[in-house]
Amino acid sequence: MGALIMMVNLVLAQGILYWLDQRKSEESVSNIPERRVRRWANGTALAMILWVVLSFVLLRPLDASSVTVAAIQPDISPIITGNEGNEALLDQIHREMIEQTKQAADQGAKLIVWPEGAMLFDPQVDDRLGLVDLAQATESYLAIGYVVNLPDGTFRNEATIIDPNGEFLGVFGKDHPVLFGGETSPTRGTYPVYDTALGKLGTIICYDLDYTDTARKLAAQGAQLIGVPSNDWGGIADKHYTHVVFRAIENRVAMVKADGGYDSVIVDPYGRIQALASYPQGGGATLVADVLLGDGKGTINTRLGDWVGWLGLAGIVFFTVAGTFLVKAAEKKDQDGG
């Protein structure tokens, strides 16, 4: 898309400059040869036609079911509250999130996502919040983000999913940790996809949204719905959730982002926002919406990855190095009447 936009702008600029040169006088010679203008115009028109045709081919109807999902957004970030040592407030946040979860389940939610760092312990080792009982009582899948502080000052940043039977399905370690912040995980670099009664589920965590590879690796394994625990801050609340839209479209997968106080969103595989809570000043929300599942087949982007980006980078390097030579060659060709 970026390349096509640049091509259109180039054709428009060449056309305007050629027209302005012609208006000076009937005998004037344009600095831009007419054949070059026509050549670029024809090539760009062809590229636009191919782009439109390919878009319709990719916009295939999804043969998949819908599921009711929820994102739990507390008033205040649990991980920040916990790190500040405010245990009373953290207990209150947890009680409210549990109540929000029950309310979402009452509205039919079958996958309920909690924020990044919703607790400062591993619920698989210490289920002090009763999450297993909560999953069983609500008959829902709970996607939970948690952190575990380590003796060396670093911390594990992970997410797990609890099924309606109270079973932990696995662990995802944040794929793109904020290294200077001390994030780590022994499970980083693995991309579990869980085959469930709802469909194939996966998780990524917050900053993973800013990269194209993590969601793509899950989609390549057939993921149809991805939960995204996150912990943003107010300054990016009206921006960061938009990355969910891009990742959903790129891989034709539904996504549910639950944030620790600022921006949560539910997006379908076509990139359509089904529910949104974006509060730069902070605030709680319980988002519930029906969302179409992806079909687990991914897209061309899922299969080919970032090769277009690498090709673009190679083109930039090539034209930067060879630009002068190419300009001189084109000028000589024009002078020779080629």
Secondary structure, 3 states (H helix, E strand, C coil): CHHHHHHHHHHHHHHHHHHHHHHHCCCCCCCCCHHHHHHHHHHHHHHHHHHHHHHHHHCCCCCCCEEEEEEEECCCCHHHHHHCCCHHHHHHHHHHHHHHHHHHHHCCCCEEECCCCCCCCCCCCCCCCCHHHHHHHHCCEEEEEEEEECCCCCEEEEEEEECCCCCEEEEEECCCCCHHHCEECCCCCCCCCEECCCCEEEECCHHHHHCCHHHHHHHHCCCCEEEEEECCCHHHCCCCCHHHHHHHHHHCCEEEEEECCCEEEEECCCCCEEEEEECCCCCCEEEEEEEECCCCCCCHHHHHCCHHHHHHHHHHHHHHHHHHHHHHHHHHHHHCCC
